[in-house]
């Protein structure tokens, strides 16, 4: 039976991609294709008038958490970020959580942000290893600068979390990074196991990306469910076959979350929001989502053209999306929220979160952490 994705009054968490700008070139980020920023990607930011429409009077009082975590940009690259945080904290009683590579902005900026978020927010620094490894995935990052920014943020009263994406090239540094996190005063340390070996190409070719698996320790392979992925492929022969039978349990609907992108377009979640901007027109995910929204006006989900209420009442979010979970599934939905394999490392699935000693456990719930696999 079809049902709305969410009603206006259901929304508790808003995830926002405030900009399409970033200083890094992480190879599997959605904004990067073959090592370069997508040639078709418009470099732009949300406007303060967009926040006015997002945090309208029907929604703002219910919001418990805002998550700045981009598909195409780093929130710290958005020049308006602090103004947006100010508006959100004024209009809602909720918390604000920012996920960043940590290598942008000045130390003064981080000090000011810490003061704004003290007691009502936190920053996750995505640091995948140490000085000799972080830049291998976080291409273009400056480790010393990240630590300087984190130090200033923490010294100014900010609550900080260290997210460590585990790869074969940094798996041996987990303990050292954890000790450093403790010494620096991070409140949380989180190991993230991402299925980057199931790439767009491997979806097309119905394989797992062996190059990315080679070199992984057996522990890492186990944490990444490499064998399980292969078993699914052996059983269903193609990813598409699996996707068309997977039972879907929607993570964003369950957690009463919604996503707004850097052009103020509303999407059901962070994962579905990315493929429409892909440059590769043969991407299985892009084809699948374009098929699902074909026939709708170009701006059908834009807050610059419609109110949040109108967008949620649009046929797609009102019923077609939820219907698709039982019939012609969107590949991204089946891949991310299918029942046979846990793909994402958001919501602490495929993650190991540790609350570090002396952390203030009462500031924020830890269950709402979500992060797209592309950053
Ligand atoms: S991928 Fe689909 S099913 Fe999963 S959270 Fe997004 S909208 Fe829901």
Boltz pocket constraint, residues with backbone or C-beta under 6 A from the ligand:
constraints:
  - pocket:
      binder: B
      contacts: [[A, 248], [A, 249], [A, 250], [A, 251], [A, 252], [A, 253], [A, 268], [A, 269], [A, 270], [A, 271], [A, 272], [A, 332], [A, 333], [A, 334], [A, 336], [A, 337]]
      max_distance: 6.0
